[in-house]
Amino acid sequence: MEGFRSRMAKRVGSTGTPIILALDLPTREGEKSEGLKQRALNMLEATADSICAVKVNAPLLLPLGIDGVSDVLKEAHRQGLQTIMDAKINDVGHMNSFIAKTLFEAGFDAVIANPLVGWEEGLQGVFEEASRHEAGVILLAYLSHKAAGEGYGLEVRIDDVLKPLYRVFLERAVKWKADGVVVGATHLEKIRESSAFLEGRVPIYSPGVGAQGGSLEACLAAGTTYPIIGRTIVEADDPRRTAMSFKEMVMKARSSVPLN
């Protein structure tokens, strides 16, 4: 079987859209888990033609549990979508391996992990589990919120060379053969810098488009491979139309780029 990275590229090639939907549905007072799951399934049906993958985070996993989320993943796969768990894996090795194994067996195609914990007794087991399950590992590099620089922008000294922490994470993504890095759409200069360093070796995933202020066209122009959009779509009066509008933006932006 082909790996996660190839499956993502194939989906984009067949549909023309690199957009990932962050399936973070707003909570409703008194709503039961079955109601939330049905809303997630309805959202997939409405937006599948305009996206290449879905990203799941705590707002869906915690109320539904692994079994409930597995039903959502099955529907996503039926729609031809890839599935990413935004686990931000960040523990000691045996725990990281357990988390990754559990998520891959539940049906996730990729996980997001924190490279801060290092390789040996850190993320090595996550990459090994991903290899066994033909899944992917996406590493955090620079998040989309305003205070991201307070952590990811810290300067560290390695081999007498001073560099920002996010640059170290980019280097690890290349060295460890990660399937992607997360660089927030609200930090265009970091996307441009990351794109220049990575030179296409690792795809860039950019959350923060829409509600957080990130621009779809601007992040694509800066070097984003996969823009991630959540609240602007899932909280829209017409999610189908909104998702289609974003897809049309992508196609227009691509058509305006001159061919070499």
N, C-alpha and C positions, 0 to 999 in steps of 0.2 A: 504493500500500500504506500501511497505518497504521504509525505509529512504535512504538518499543519501549514507551514509556510507556502508550500506548493498548492495546497487546497485553497488557501486565501487568494492567491494570485489567480487561480483558475476561476474562482467565483467572480472576481472583479472582471476578468476577461470575458466571462459569459454574460454579465449583467451591466457592465459599464459603470458600476458604482463601488467606490472604496469605503463608503460610509458604514460605520459601526454604530448600532443603537445601544445606548446604555439603558437597560431595561429596569430603571429605578422608578417604579410606579409610586405615586403619592399615596400615603395611607388614608384610609377612610374609616371614620369612627365606627366601631362595632362590626367591621367587616371580618368575616370568617376566612380561613385560609383558602377554602374552595373558591370563594368569590374573587380573592386576589389572584389565584391561579388562572381562573377563567379570564380575568382582565389581561393577564400576561399573554395567554393564548390568543385572545382577540387582537392584542397589539401586534403580535407576530404576523397574524394573517393580514392585518391592515398595512404593514410596512415592509413585508418581505421582499417585494419587487424593487424596493429602493435602497436596500442595505445588503452588505455582504456578510455581516456577523452580528451577534448580540453579545454584550458584556453584562454579566450579572454581578451584583454586589450585595451587601448585607440586607438592604431593604426587601429583597426577594428571597434570599437564602434563609434568613433567620425565621421569618413567619412560616415559610413552606417546608423547611427542612430539606434534607437531601432527596428523599423520596418524591416530594412534591415538585422540587426543581427538576428532577429527572424527567418528569412528564413534560415540562416546558422545553427541556433540551431535545426530547424526542420530536416534538413539533417543530422546533427550529431546524433540526436535521431533515425532517420531512420537507421543509421549505427550501432546503439546499443551503442553509446558513451554517457558518461555523460558530462555536460557542466559547466564550472566554470567561473564566472566573477571576474577578478582581480581588483575589485573596490577599495580595500584598504579603506573601509568605515571608516571615521574618523571625524565625525561631532557630533553635539548635537542630542539628542535622536529622536526628531520628524523628523529631516532630515534623520537620519540613517534609521528609519523605512520606510520612503517614498522611499528611494533609494532601500532598500531591497525588498519591496513590488513590485516596478516597475520592477526590474530585475527578480524576480521570476515569475511574471505574463508574462514577455516576453519569458520565457522558460528556464531560467538558473536553473541548479540543485543545485548550491552552489555559495556563494560569499566569497571573502576574506575580512577580516576586521581587523582594528587596535585595539588591546586591550588597548592601552594607554588611550582611552577615558573613560574607566571604564564601570561599569555595569548600575547603576541607572541613567536614562536620558542619557545613553551612548549607549551600545550595547544590552541592555535588549530587546528592541523592535525588533532588527535584529533577535535575537534568537527566539522570539515569532513569527515573520513572517516566519522564516524558519520552525518552527514546523507546522504552519498552511498550508504551501505549501509542506510539507514532503521534504524539501530541507536541505542543509547543510551550516554550517558556519566554515570557516577555518581562524585561527588567525595568524597574523604575529608574529614571534618570533625572527628571525635573517635573514636579507636579504643577497643576494649573492654578492653584490658589495664590493669593497675594503674598503670603509669608513663605513661599517655597524657597526663596533665597536664603532664609535664616538657617536652613538645613542643607539643602542641595548645593547652595552657593558657598558654603564654608570652604576655606582654603586648607588643604592638607599637604604635608611634606612627605614625599615618597622618594627615596634614593636621592635626597638633597634637592629635589625638584618640587617647587611649590605650585600647586594646581588646584582648581576648584573641584569639589567632591563630585559634581555631576560629570566632569571630564573623566574622572577615575571610573565612574560607572559606565560611561560609553566605552572606555577601553576594555572593561570586563565583558561587556556585551559582545565585543568582537572576539576577544580571547576565548570566551566560553561558548561561542557560536550560538548566541541567543537568537530567538526568532523575532525579536522586536525590542524596542525601547520606548518607554513612555516619556514624552516631552510635551508639556501643556501647551494648548493652542493659544493661551493668553500670554505666552512668552516667545514672541516671534524671533527675537534675537538668539534665543537658545535653540530654537528649531533650526535656524540658519547655520549656527555654529555646529550643531550636532550633524546636520546634513553634510556639511563640508568635511567634517572629520570621518563620518561613516562611509561616505562615497558609495552609497548603495549597498554596502555589505550587510546592513541590518535595517529593516524597515522601522519607520518612526510612527508611533501611535500617539495621537494628540487629543486628549479629552479637553473639555472646556469650551467647545464650540456652542454658541447660542446663549444660554442663560448666564454663563459665567463671563460672557463678553468676548469670547474668541470668534474670529471671523473665518468662515469656511474658505473663502477665496484666498485670504491672506496666508493662512497656515499652509494651504496647498502650494502656494507660490513660494513659501519659505522652505519647503522641503518635506512637509508631512506626507506620509504614505497613506495612512488610515486615520481620517478625522472621526472623532467619537462625539456623538450628539445624544443628549438624554432628555432633560426636562422640556426643551423647546418642542420636541416631538411628542413625548408621552403625555404632557399636560396641555397639548393643543386641543382646540375644539374639534379639529379634523386631523388626526395624526396621519392618516393616509395621504391627504393632500400636502401636509407640511413636509413629510418625508419625501414625497415626489418633488416638491419644490427644491429641496436640498440636492436631490439627485440631478435635477435640471441645472442647478448652479454648477455642479461639478462638470457636467458635460459641456456647458458653455465655457467654463474656465479652460478646459482642456482644448476646445476647438479654437480658442484665441491664442494658444501657444504655437508659434511658428515651428514647422517641421524642419529638422536639420537636413 
